[in-house]
C-alpha cells in the first residue's frame, strides 16, 4: 500500500501532537513501575514490547 501525499503531510503533524501524550504515558508507567517494584513492564500490543526496565 502506497502512501498518499495527504498522509505524508498528516504524519509529521500527528507525531508532533502525540509526542507530549506519549511522553506523559511513559513517565507515568515508569513511576508506577518503580513504586510497584516491577522489574519489567511489557506492552502486549504490536510495536515496542518493553515499556519499562530499571536503570
Secondary structure as UniProt FT lines:
FT   HELIX           5..36
FT   STRAND          40..42
FT   STRAND          50..53
//
